[in-house]
Amino acid sequence: MKWHARIYVSLKPTVNDPQGLAIQGGLHQLGFNAVTRVRMGKFLEVDLDAPDAAAAREAAESMCRGLLANPVVEQFQVDVEVAAG
């Protein structure tokens, strides 16, 4: 069966985020002064074959642990659904 995984990778809350701080500063310069915090992350979409949702989720999480996320400074979240089409 075909599955669609949405993977969100972000820095752990205790890790400094210089990109987020730079973006926040830029937004303030553009007049968006209500912005109080920005955290930068990655969003990936992966289509894969797996027998069921649990296997698809485990495969996507394994991808994160092996390549897509740095476990020292990053955390990840995986959402899996049946692929369209």
PDB file of N, CA, C and O in Angstrom:
ATOM      1  N   MET A   1       0.849  -1.177   0.000  1.00  0.00           N
ATOM      2  CA  MET A   1       0.000   0.000   0.000  1.00  0.00           C
ATOM      3  C   MET A   1       0.893   1.237   0.000  1.00  0.00           C
ATOM      4  O   MET A   1       1.976   1.230   0.584  1.00  0.00           O
ATOM      5  N   LYS A   2       0.433   2.297  -0.657  1.00  0.00           N
ATOM      6  CA  LYS A   2       1.194   3.546  -0.723  1.00  0.00           C
ATOM      7  C   LYS A   2       0.799   4.467   0.430  1.00  0.00           C
ATOM      8  O   LYS A   2      -0.380   4.641   0.740  1.00  0.00           O
ATOM      9  N   TRP A   3       1.831   5.055   1.057  1.00  0.00           N
ATOM     10  CA  TRP A   3       1.638   5.955   2.194  1.00  0.00           C
ATOM     11  C   TRP A   3       2.346   7.273   1.936  1.00  0.00           C
ATOM     12  O   TRP A   3       3.330   7.337   1.199  1.00  0.00           O
ATOM     13  N   HIS A   4       1.829   8.314   2.555  1.00  0.00           N
ATOM     14  CA  HIS A   4       2.409   9.657   2.453  1.00  0.00           C
ATOM     15  C   HIS A   4       2.793  10.090   3.870  1.00  0.00           C
ATOM     16  O   HIS A   4       1.942  10.188   4.754  1.00  0.00           O
ATOM     17  N   ALA A   5       4.078  10.345   4.067  1.00  0.00           N
ATOM     18  CA  ALA A   5       4.561  10.782   5.384  1.00  0.00           C
ATOM     19  C   ALA A   5       4.923  12.255   5.331  1.00  0.00           C
ATOM     20  O   ALA A   5       5.615  12.707   4.418  1.00  0.00           O
ATOM     21  N   ARG A   6       4.453  12.990   6.311  1.00  0.00           N
ATOM     22  CA  ARG A   6       4.856  14.389   6.498  1.00  0.00           C
ATOM     23  C   ARG A   6       5.784  14.404   7.708  1.00  0.00           C
ATOM     24  O   ARG A   6       5.418  13.967   8.799  1.00  0.00           O
ATOM     25  N   ILE A   7       6.979  14.912   7.490  1.00  0.00           N
ATOM     26  CA  ILE A   7       8.006  14.877   8.529  1.00  0.00           C
ATOM     27  C   ILE A   7       8.390  16.300   8.894  1.00  0.00           C
ATOM     28  O   ILE A   7       8.768  17.094   8.032  1.00  0.00           O
ATOM     29  N   TYR A   8       8.293  16.613  10.168  1.00  0.00           N
ATOM     30  CA  TYR A   8       8.656  17.927  10.689  1.00  0.00           C
ATOM     31  C   TYR A   8       9.902  17.760  11.554  1.00  0.00           C
ATOM     32  O   TYR A   8       9.888  17.010  12.530  1.00  0.00           O
ATOM     33  N   VAL A   9      10.973  18.456  11.197  1.00  0.00           N
ATOM     34  CA  VAL A   9      12.221  18.401  11.960  1.00  0.00           C
ATOM     35  C   VAL A   9      12.475  19.794  12.517  1.00  0.00           C
ATOM     36  O   VAL A   9      12.454  20.775  11.773  1.00  0.00           O
ATOM     37  N   SER A  10      12.714  19.885  13.812  1.00  0.00           N
ATOM     38  CA  SER A  10      12.973  21.188  14.434  1.00  0.00           C
ATOM     39  C   SER A  10      14.061  21.044  15.487  1.00  0.00           C
ATOM     40  O   SER A  10      14.338  19.950  15.978  1.00  0.00           O
ATOM     41  N   LEU A  11      14.666  22.168  15.819  1.00  0.00           N
ATOM     42  CA  LEU A  11      15.663  22.160  16.876  1.00  0.00           C
ATOM     43  C   LEU A  11      14.986  21.866  18.210  1.00  0.00           C
ATOM     44  O   LEU A  11      13.844  22.266  18.435  1.00  0.00           O
ATOM     45  N   LYS A  12      15.685  21.175  19.081  1.00  0.00           N
ATOM     46  CA  LYS A  12      15.166  20.951  20.427  1.00  0.00           C
ATOM     47  C   LYS A  12      14.997  22.303  21.117  1.00  0.00           C
ATOM     48  O   LYS A  12      15.754  23.232  20.836  1.00  0.00           O
ATOM     49  N   PRO A  13      14.027  22.429  22.005  1.00  0.00           N
ATOM     50  CA  PRO A  13      13.757  23.722  22.655  1.00  0.00           C
ATOM     51  C   PRO A  13      14.961  24.321  23.376  1.00  0.00           C
ATOM     52  O   PRO A  13      15.050  25.540  23.518  1.00  0.00           O
ATOM     53  N   THR A  14      15.876  23.488  23.829  1.00  0.00           N
ATOM     54  CA  THR A  14      17.040  23.990  24.574  1.00  0.00           C
ATOM     55  C   THR A  14      18.182  24.442  23.670  1.00  0.00           C
ATOM     56  O   THR A  14      19.187  24.954  24.162  1.00  0.00           O
ATOM     57  N   VAL A  15      18.045  24.260  22.350  1.00  0.00           N
ATOM     58  CA  VAL A  15      19.109  24.607  21.404  1.00  0.00           C
ATOM     59  C   VAL A  15      18.870  26.009  20.854  1.00  0.00           C
ATOM     60  O   VAL A  15      17.763  26.336  20.426  1.00  0.00           O
ATOM     61  N   ASN A  16      19.917  26.834  20.871  1.00  0.00           N
ATOM     62  CA  ASN A  16      19.845  28.177  20.309  1.00  0.00           C
ATOM     63  C   ASN A  16      19.549  28.089  18.811  1.00  0.00           C
ATOM     64  O   ASN A  16      20.059  27.199  18.131  1.00  0.00           O
ATOM     65  N   ASP A  17      18.733  29.001  18.297  1.00  0.00           N
ATOM     66  CA  ASP A  17      18.332  28.993  16.892  1.00  0.00           C
ATOM     67  C   ASP A  17      18.724  30.315  16.231  1.00  0.00           C
ATOM     68  O   ASP A  17      17.899  31.227  16.169  1.00  0.00           O
ATOM     69  N   PRO A  18      19.961  30.445  15.733  1.00  0.00           N
ATOM     70  CA  PRO A  18      20.386  31.707  15.131  1.00  0.00           C
ATOM     71  C   PRO A  18      19.587  32.076  13.886  1.00  0.00           C
ATOM     72  O   PRO A  18      19.356  33.260  13.641  1.00  0.00           O
ATOM     73  N   GLN A  19      19.157  31.089  13.089  1.00  0.00           N
ATOM     74  CA  GLN A  19      18.336  31.399  11.921  1.00  0.00           C
ATOM     75  C   GLN A  19      16.994  31.985  12.346  1.00  0.00           C
ATOM     76  O   GLN A  19      16.518  32.956  11.758  1.00  0.00           O
ATOM     77  N   GLY A  20      16.395  31.395  13.359  1.00  0.00           N
ATOM     78  CA  GLY A  20      15.125  31.914  13.861  1.00  0.00           C
ATOM     79  C   GLY A  20      15.262  33.331  14.375  1.00  0.00           C
ATOM     80  O   GLY A  20      14.392  34.170  14.138  1.00  0.00           O
ATOM     81  N   LEU A  21      16.365  33.607  15.085  1.00  0.00           N
ATOM     82  CA  LEU A  21      16.601  34.964  15.590  1.00  0.00           C
ATOM     83  C   LEU A  21      16.789  35.955  14.447  1.00  0.00           C
ATOM     84  O   LEU A  21      16.291  37.078  14.512  1.00  0.00           O
ATOM     85  N   ALA A  22      17.511  35.543  13.393  1.00  0.00           N
ATOM     86  CA  ALA A  22      17.715  36.423  12.238  1.00  0.00           C
ATOM     87  C   ALA A  22      16.392  36.705  11.528  1.00  0.00           C
ATOM     88  O   ALA A  22      16.130  37.838  11.124  1.00  0.00           O
ATOM     89  N   ILE A  23      15.563  35.677  11.377  1.00  0.00           N
ATOM     90  CA  ILE A  23      14.255  35.867  10.749  1.00  0.00           C
ATOM     91  C   ILE A  23      13.391  36.787  11.595  1.00  0.00           C
ATOM     92  O   ILE A  23      12.719  37.671  11.065  1.00  0.00           O
ATOM     93  N   GLN A  24      13.405  36.583  12.901  1.00  0.00           N
ATOM     94  CA  GLN A  24      12.631  37.446  13.794  1.00  0.00           C
ATOM     95  C   GLN A  24      13.081  38.896  13.648  1.00  0.00           C
ATOM     96  O   GLN A  24      12.245  39.797  13.582  1.00  0.00           O
ATOM     97  N   GLY A  25      14.394  39.133  13.597  1.00  0.00           N
ATOM     98  CA  GLY A  25      14.898  40.491  13.418  1.00  0.00           C
ATOM     99  C   GLY A  25      14.447  41.090  12.097  1.00  0.00           C
ATOM    100  O   GLY A  25      14.075  42.261  12.036  1.00  0.00           O
ATOM    101  N   GLY A  26      14.479  40.286  11.035  1.00  0.00           N
ATOM    102  CA  GLY A  26      14.018  40.761   9.733  1.00  0.00           C
ATOM    103  C   GLY A  26      12.542  41.098   9.734  1.00  0.00           C
ATOM    104  O   GLY A  26      12.130  42.099   9.148  1.00  0.00           O
ATOM    105  N   LEU A  27      11.748  40.273  10.385  1.00  0.00           N
ATOM    106  CA  LEU A  27      10.316  40.554  10.477  1.00  0.00           C
ATOM    107  C   LEU A  27      10.060  41.843  11.245  1.00  0.00           C
ATOM    108  O   LEU A  27       9.177  42.619  10.879  1.00  0.00           O
ATOM    109  N   HIS A  28      10.824  42.075  12.302  1.00  0.00           N
ATOM    110  CA  HIS A  28      10.681  43.327  13.056  1.00  0.00           C
ATOM    111  C   HIS A  28      11.037  44.517  12.175  1.00  0.00           C
ATOM    112  O   HIS A  28      10.368  45.549  12.230  1.00  0.00           O
ATOM    113  N   GLN A  29      12.086  44.385  11.359  1.00  0.00           N
ATOM    114  CA  GLN A  29      12.472  45.475  10.459  1.00  0.00           C
ATOM    115  C   GLN A  29      11.384  45.761   9.431  1.00  0.00           C
ATOM    116  O   GLN A  29      11.253  46.891   8.959  1.00  0.00           O
ATOM    117  N   LEU A  30      10.611  44.747   9.088  1.00  0.00           N
ATOM    118  CA  LEU A  30       9.511  44.928   8.140  1.00  0.00           C
ATOM    119  C   LEU A  30       8.236  45.419   8.815  1.00  0.00           C
ATOM    120  O   LEU A  30       7.212  45.599   8.156  1.00  0.00           O
ATOM    121  N   GLY A  31       8.295  45.633  10.111  1.00  0.00           N
ATOM    122  CA  GLY A  31       7.145  46.172  10.826  1.00  0.00           C
ATOM    123  C   GLY A  31       6.284  45.140  11.526  1.00  0.00           C
ATOM    124  O   GLY A  31       5.251  45.491  12.094  1.00  0.00           O
ATOM    125  N   PHE A  32       6.681  43.877  11.501  1.00  0.00           N
ATOM    126  CA  PHE A  32       5.913  42.834  12.178  1.00  0.00           C
ATOM    127  C   PHE A  32       6.392  42.721  13.623  1.00  0.00           C
ATOM    128  O   PHE A  32       6.966  41.709  14.025  1.00  0.00           O
ATOM    129  N   ASN A  33       6.149  43.761  14.384  1.00  0.00           N
ATOM    130  CA  ASN A  33       6.668  43.845  15.748  1.00  0.00           C
ATOM    131  C   ASN A  33       5.925  42.965  16.750  1.00  0.00           C
ATOM    132  O   ASN A  33       6.389  42.792  17.877  1.00  0.00           O
ATOM    133  N   ALA A  34       4.796  42.415  16.363  1.00  0.00           N
ATOM    134  CA  ALA A  34       4.053  41.526  17.253  1.00  0.00           C
ATOM    135  C   ALA A  34       4.704  40.140  17.336  1.00  0.00           C
ATOM    136  O   ALA A  34       4.357  39.349  18.213  1.00  0.00           O
ATOM    137  N   VAL A  35       5.636  39.845  16.437  1.00  0.00           N
ATOM    138  CA  VAL A  35       6.317  38.543  16.448  1.00  0.00           C
ATOM    139  C   VAL A  35       7.245  38.489  17.655  1.00  0.00           C
ATOM    140  O   VAL A  35       8.121  39.341  17.807  1.00  0.00           O
ATOM    141  N   THR A  36       7.055  37.493  18.509  1.00  0.00           N
ATOM    142  CA  THR A  36       7.865  37.389  19.724  1.00  0.00           C
ATOM    143  C   THR A  36       8.856  36.230  19.685  1.00  0.00           C
ATOM    144  O   THR A  36       9.769  36.169  20.508  1.00  0.00           O
ATOM    145  N   ARG A  37       8.683  35.302  18.725  1.00  0.00           N
ATOM    146  CA  ARG A  37       9.602  34.164  18.661  1.00  0.00           C
ATOM    147  C   ARG A  37       9.484  33.489  17.300  1.00  0.00           C
ATOM    148  O   ARG A  37       8.384  33.323  16.773  1.00  0.00           O
ATOM    149  N   VAL A  38      10.619  33.103  16.738  1.00  0.00           N
ATOM    150  CA  VAL A  38      10.651  32.333  15.492  1.00  0.00           C
ATOM    151  C   VAL A  38      11.622  31.175  15.686  1.00  0.00           C
ATOM    152  O   VAL A  38      12.738  31.368  16.167  1.00  0.00           O
ATOM    153  N   ARG A  39      11.197  29.979  15.314  1.00  0.00           N
ATOM    154  CA  ARG A  39      12.071  28.801  15.320  1.00  0.00           C
ATOM    155  C   ARG A  39      12.094  28.249  13.894  1.00  0.00           C
ATOM    156  O   ARG A  39      11.043  28.040  13.287  1.00  0.00           O
ATOM    157  N   MET A  40      13.266  28.022  13.376  1.00  0.00           N
ATOM    158  CA  MET A  40      13.437  27.512  12.021  1.00  0.00           C
ATOM    159  C   MET A  40      13.466  25.990  12.057  1.00  0.00           C
ATOM    160  O   MET A  40      14.013  25.398  12.987  1.00  0.00           O
ATOM    161  N   GLY A  41      12.882  25.362  11.051  1.00  0.00           N
ATOM    162  CA  GLY A  41      12.882  23.908  10.975  1.00  0.00           C
ATOM    163  C   GLY A  41      12.830  23.437   9.534  1.00  0.00           C
ATOM    164  O   GLY A  41      12.976  24.230   8.604  1.00  0.00           O
ATOM    165  N   LYS A  42      12.621  22.135   9.357  1.00  0.00           N
ATOM    166  CA  LYS A  42      12.522  21.530   8.032  1.00  0.00           C
ATOM    167  C   LYS A  42      11.206  20.770   7.940  1.00  0.00           C
ATOM    168  O   LYS A  42      10.721  20.209   8.922  1.00  0.00           O
ATOM    169  N   PHE A  43      10.640  20.765   6.738  1.00  0.00           N
ATOM    170  CA  PHE A  43       9.432  20.000   6.462  1.00  0.00           C
ATOM    171  C   PHE A  43       9.713  19.131   5.248  1.00  0.00           C
ATOM    172  O   PHE A  43      10.125  19.638   4.205  1.00  0.00           O
ATOM    173  N   LEU A  44       9.495  17.837   5.371  1.00  0.00           N
ATOM    174  CA  LEU A  44       9.724  16.911   4.275  1.00  0.00           C
ATOM    175  C   LEU A  44       8.470  16.092   4.025  1.00  0.00           C
ATOM    176  O   LEU A  44       7.731  15.776   4.958  1.00  0.00           O
ATOM    177  N   GLU A  45       8.231  15.749   2.766  1.00  0.00           N
ATOM    178  CA  GLU A  45       7.155  14.842   2.399  1.00  0.00           C
ATOM    179  C   GLU A  45       7.785  13.637   1.714  1.00  0.00           C
ATOM    180  O   GLU A  45       8.584  13.785   0.790  1.00  0.00           O
ATOM    181  N   VAL A  46       7.422  12.452   2.172  1.00  0.00           N
ATOM    182  CA  VAL A  46       7.990  11.219   1.640  1.00  0.00           C
ATOM    183  C   VAL A  46       6.849  10.265   1.311  1.00  0.00           C
ATOM    184  O   VAL A  46       6.006   9.982   2.163  1.00  0.00           O
ATOM    185  N   ASP A  47       6.821   9.773   0.082  1.00  0.00           N
ATOM    186  CA  ASP A  47       5.871   8.730  -0.298  1.00  0.00           C
ATOM    187  C   ASP A  47       6.598   7.392  -0.248  1.00  0.00           C
ATOM    188  O   ASP A  47       7.728   7.275  -0.722  1.00  0.00           O
ATOM    189  N   LEU A  48       5.952   6.391   0.323  1.00  0.00           N
ATOM    190  CA  LEU A  48       6.605   5.095   0.466  1.00  0.00           C
ATOM    191  C   LEU A  48       5.590   3.970   0.443  1.00  0.00           C
ATOM    192  O   LEU A  48       4.401   4.178   0.683  1.00  0.00           O
ATOM    193  N   ASP A  49       6.078   2.776   0.152  1.00  0.00           N
ATOM    194  CA  ASP A  49       5.260   1.572   0.198  1.00  0.00           C
ATOM    195  C   ASP A  49       5.467   0.884   1.543  1.00  0.00           C
ATOM    196  O   ASP A  49       6.595   0.741   2.013  1.00  0.00           O
ATOM    197  N   ALA A  50       4.374   0.465   2.147  1.00  0.00           N
ATOM    198  CA  ALA A  50       4.437  -0.265   3.415  1.00  0.00           C
ATOM    199  C   ALA A  50       3.131  -1.040   3.567  1.00  0.00           C
ATOM    200  O   ALA A  50       2.108  -0.642   3.010  1.00  0.00           O
ATOM    201  N   PRO A  51       3.155  -2.142   4.314  1.00  0.00           N
ATOM    202  CA  PRO A  51       1.936  -2.949   4.454  1.00  0.00           C
ATOM    203  C   PRO A  51       0.828  -2.279   5.269  1.00  0.00           C
ATOM    204  O   PRO A  51      -0.352  -2.562   5.061  1.00  0.00           O
ATOM    205  N   ASP A  52       1.209  -1.382   6.206  1.00  0.00           N
ATOM    206  CA  ASP A  52       0.201  -0.710   7.033  1.00  0.00           C
ATOM    207  C   ASP A  52       0.775   0.602   7.577  1.00  0.00           C
ATOM    208  O   ASP A  52       1.953   0.906   7.386  1.00  0.00           O
ATOM    209  N   ALA A  53      -0.075   1.368   8.252  1.00  0.00           N
ATOM    210  CA  ALA A  53       0.329   2.689   8.757  1.00  0.00           C
ATOM    211  C   ALA A  53       1.459   2.582   9.772  1.00  0.00           C
ATOM    212  O   ALA A  53       2.365   3.415   9.775  1.00  0.00           O
ATOM    213  N   ALA A  54       1.418   1.577  10.626  1.00  0.00           N
ATOM    214  CA  ALA A  54       2.465   1.426  11.643  1.00  0.00           C
ATOM    215  C   ALA A  54       3.823   1.182  10.995  1.00  0.00           C
ATOM    216  O   ALA A  54       4.828   1.739  11.436  1.00  0.00           O
ATOM    217  N   ALA A  55       3.861   0.364   9.964  1.00  0.00           N
ATOM    218  CA  ALA A  55       5.120   0.092   9.268  1.00  0.00           C
ATOM    219  C   ALA A  55       5.608   1.333   8.526  1.00  0.00           C
ATOM    220  O   ALA A  55       6.809   1.601   8.489  1.00  0.00           O
ATOM    221  N   ALA A  56       4.685   2.088   7.936  1.00  0.00           N
ATOM    222  CA  ALA A  56       5.064   3.323   7.247  1.00  0.00           C
ATOM    223  C   ALA A  56       5.639   4.330   8.238  1.00  0.00           C
ATOM    224  O   ALA A  56       6.645   4.978   7.954  1.00  0.00           O
ATOM    225  N   ARG A  57       5.005   4.461   9.396  1.00  0.00           N
ATOM    226  CA  ARG A  57       5.490   5.383  10.428  1.00  0.00           C
ATOM    227  C   ARG A  57       6.870   4.956  10.923  1.00  0.00           C
ATOM    228  O   ARG A  57       7.763   5.791  11.072  1.00  0.00           O
ATOM    229  N   GLU A  58       7.046   3.675  11.176  1.00  0.00           N
ATOM    230  CA  GLU A  58       8.341   3.185  11.658  1.00  0.00           C
ATOM    231  C   GLU A  58       9.432   3.424  10.618  1.00  0.00           C
ATOM    232  O   GLU A  58      10.553   3.791  10.970  1.00  0.00           O
ATOM    233  N   ALA A  59       9.115   3.219   9.348  1.00  0.00           N
ATOM    234  CA  ALA A  59      10.098   3.471   8.292  1.00  0.00           C
ATOM    235  C   ALA A  59      10.476   4.948   8.252  1.00  0.00           C
ATOM    236  O   ALA A  59      11.657   5.283   8.152  1.00  0.00           O
ATOM    237  N   ALA A  60       9.487   5.829   8.327  1.00  0.00           N
ATOM    238  CA  ALA A  60       9.759   7.270   8.303  1.00  0.00           C
ATOM    239  C   ALA A  60      10.563   7.693   9.533  1.00  0.00           C
ATOM    240  O   ALA A  60      11.479   8.508   9.422  1.00  0.00           O
ATOM    241  N   GLU A  61      10.231   7.150  10.691  1.00  0.00           N
ATOM    242  CA  GLU A  61      10.987   7.476  11.906  1.00  0.00           C
ATOM    243  C   GLU A  61      12.420   6.962  11.815  1.00  0.00           C
ATOM    244  O   GLU A  61      13.347   7.614  12.295  1.00  0.00           O
ATOM    245  N   SER A  62      12.601   5.807  11.207  1.00  0.00           N
ATOM    246  CA  SER A  62      13.945   5.266  11.004  1.00  0.00           C
ATOM    247  C   SER A  62      14.748   6.171  10.072  1.00  0.00           C
ATOM    248  O   SER A  62      15.941   6.386  10.288  1.00  0.00           O
ATOM    249  N   MET A  63      14.096   6.701   9.036  1.00  0.00           N
ATOM    250  CA  MET A  63      14.755   7.661   8.137  1.00  0.00           C
ATOM    251  C   MET A  63      15.224   8.884   8.918  1.00  0.00           C
ATOM    252  O   MET A  63      16.326   9.387   8.698  1.00  0.00           O
ATOM    253  N   CYS A  64      14.389   9.351   9.822  1.00  0.00           N
ATOM    254  CA  CYS A  64      14.745  10.519  10.639  1.00  0.00           C
ATOM    255  C   CYS A  64      15.937  10.213  11.536  1.00  0.00           C
ATOM    256  O   CYS A  64      16.878  11.001  11.617  1.00  0.00           O
ATOM    257  N   ARG A  65      15.895   9.081  12.200  1.00  0.00           N
ATOM    258  CA  ARG A  65      16.991   8.706  13.097  1.00  0.00           C
ATOM    259  C   ARG A  65      18.289   8.478  12.333  1.00  0.00           C
ATOM    260  O   ARG A  65      19.369   8.740  12.862  1.00  0.00           O
ATOM    261  N   GLY A  66      18.197   7.991  11.087  1.00  0.00           N
ATOM    262  CA  GLY A  66      19.386   7.648  10.324  1.00  0.00           C
ATOM    263  C   GLY A  66      19.970   8.761   9.489  1.00  0.00           C
ATOM    264  O   GLY A  66      21.175   8.772   9.240  1.00  0.00           O
ATOM    265  N   LEU A  67      19.130   9.725   9.037  1.00  0.00           N
ATOM    266  CA  LEU A  67      19.620  10.736   8.106  1.00  0.00           C
ATOM    267  C   LEU A  67      18.964  12.109   8.240  1.00  0.00           C
ATOM    268  O   LEU A  67      19.656  13.127   8.221  1.00  0.00           O
ATOM    269  N   LEU A  68      17.657  12.147   8.372  1.00  0.00           N
ATOM    270  CA  LEU A  68      16.929  13.409   8.230  1.00  0.00           C
ATOM    271  C   LEU A  68      17.027  14.337   9.430  1.00  0.00           C
ATOM    272  O   LEU A  68      16.850  15.546   9.281  1.00  0.00           O
ATOM    273  N   ALA A  69      17.305  13.807  10.608  1.00  0.00           N
ATOM    274  CA  ALA A  69      17.398  14.634  11.815  1.00  0.00           C
ATOM    275  C   ALA A  69      18.681  14.300  12.567  1.00  0.00           C
ATOM    276  O   ALA A  69      19.124  13.152  12.592  1.00  0.00           O
ATOM    277  N   ASN A  70      19.260  15.313  13.171  1.00  0.00           N
ATOM    278  CA  ASN A  70      20.433  15.127  14.027  1.00  0.00           C
ATOM    279  C   ASN A  70      19.916  14.954  15.455  1.00  0.00           C
ATOM    280  O   ASN A  70      19.464  15.927  16.057  1.00  0.00           O
ATOM    281  N   PRO A  71      19.970  13.751  16.010  1.00  0.00           N
ATOM    282  CA  PRO A  71      19.358  13.505  17.317  1.00  0.00           C
ATOM    283  C   PRO A  71      19.988  14.286  18.468  1.00  0.00           C
ATOM    284  O   PRO A  71      19.393  14.390  19.541  1.00  0.00           O
ATOM    285  N   VAL A  72      21.168  14.827  18.262  1.00  0.00           N
ATOM    286  CA  VAL A  72      21.818  15.604  19.318  1.00  0.00           C
ATOM    287  C   VAL A  72      21.114  16.942  19.513  1.00  0.00           C
ATOM    288  O   VAL A  72      20.935  17.390  20.645  1.00  0.00           O
ATOM    289  N   VAL A  73      20.711  17.585  18.407  1.00  0.00           N
ATOM    290  CA  VAL A  73      20.144  18.936  18.506  1.00  0.00           C
ATOM    291  C   VAL A  73      18.739  19.058  17.932  1.00  0.00           C
ATOM    292  O   VAL A  73      18.104  20.099  18.098  1.00  0.00           O
ATOM    293  N   GLU A  74      18.233  18.019  17.258  1.00  0.00           N
ATOM    294  CA  GLU A  74      16.930  18.124  16.603  1.00  0.00           C
ATOM    295  C   GLU A  74      15.955  17.073  17.123  1.00  0.00           C
ATOM    296  O   GLU A  74      16.342  16.017  17.622  1.00  0.00           O
ATOM    297  N   GLN A  75      14.680  17.407  16.984  1.00  0.00           N
ATOM    298  CA  GLN A  75      13.587  16.485  17.274  1.00  0.00           C
ATOM    299  C   GLN A  75      12.744  16.382  16.011  1.00  0.00           C
ATOM    300  O   GLN A  75      12.853  17.226  15.121  1.00  0.00           O
ATOM    301  N   PHE A  76      11.907  15.356  15.925  1.00  0.00           N
ATOM    302  CA  PHE A  76      11.076  15.208  14.731  1.00  0.00           C
ATOM    303  C   PHE A  76       9.699  14.689  15.095  1.00  0.00           C
ATOM    304  O   PHE A  76       9.485  14.084  16.145  1.00  0.00           O
ATOM    305  N   GLN A  77       8.775  14.951  14.185  1.00  0.00           N
ATOM    306  CA  GLN A  77       7.402  14.455  14.300  1.00  0.00           C
ATOM    307  C   GLN A  77       7.022  13.882  12.942  1.00  0.00           C
ATOM    308  O   GLN A  77       7.339  14.474  11.910  1.00  0.00           O
ATOM    309  N   VAL A  78       6.354  12.751  12.931  1.00  0.00           N
ATOM    310  CA  VAL A  78       5.954  12.096  11.692  1.00  0.00           C
ATOM    311  C   VAL A  78       4.441  11.924  11.683  1.00  0.00           C
ATOM    312  O   VAL A  78       3.865  11.405  12.639  1.00  0.00           O
ATOM    313  N   ASP A  79       3.801  12.361  10.604  1.00  0.00           N
ATOM    314  CA  ASP A  79       2.382  12.111  10.373  1.00  0.00           C
ATOM    315  C   ASP A  79       2.275  11.254   9.117  1.00  0.00           C
ATOM    316  O   ASP A  79       2.919  11.551   8.111  1.00  0.00           O
ATOM    317  N   VAL A  80       1.472  10.199   9.163  1.00  0.00           N
ATOM    318  CA  VAL A  80       1.345   9.271   8.039  1.00  0.00           C
ATOM    319  C   VAL A  80      -0.121   9.159   7.647  1.00  0.00           C
ATOM    320  O   VAL A  80      -1.004   9.080   8.501  1.00  0.00           O
ATOM    321  N   GLU A  81      -0.365   9.152   6.335  1.00  0.00           N
ATOM    322  CA  GLU A  81      -1.717   8.944   5.822  1.00  0.00           C
ATOM    323  C   GLU A  81      -1.628   8.163   4.517  1.00  0.00           C
ATOM    324  O   GLU A  81      -0.563   8.080   3.906  1.00  0.00           O
ATOM    325  N   VAL A  82      -2.742   7.598   4.098  1.00  0.00           N
ATOM    326  CA  VAL A  82      -2.785   6.895   2.821  1.00  0.00           C
ATOM    327  C   VAL A  82      -2.502   7.908   1.719  1.00  0.00           C
ATOM    328  O   VAL A  82      -3.062   9.005   1.715  1.00  0.00           O
ATOM    329  N   ALA A  83      -1.627   7.533   0.782  1.00  0.00           N
ATOM    330  CA  ALA A  83      -1.266   8.439  -0.312  1.00  0.00           C
ATOM    331  C   ALA A  83      -2.448   8.610  -1.255  1.00  0.00           C
ATOM    332  O   ALA A  83      -3.185   7.662  -1.527  1.00  0.00           O
ATOM    333  N   ALA A  84      -2.618   9.824  -1.744  1.00  0.00           N
ATOM    334  CA  ALA A  84      -3.687  10.113  -2.697  1.00  0.00           C
ATOM    335  C   ALA A  84      -3.349   9.488  -4.048  1.00  0.00           C
ATOM    336  O   ALA A  84      -2.185   9.399  -4.438  1.00  0.00           O
ATOM    337  N   GLY A  85      -4.377   9.066  -4.736  1.00  0.00           N
ATOM    338  CA  GLY A  85      -4.190   8.560  -6.088  1.00  0.00           C
ATOM    339  C   GLY A  85      -3.843   7.148  -6.079  1.00  0.00           C
ATOM    340  O   GLY A  85      -3.647   6.554  -7.139  1.00  0.00           O
TER     341      GLY A  85
END
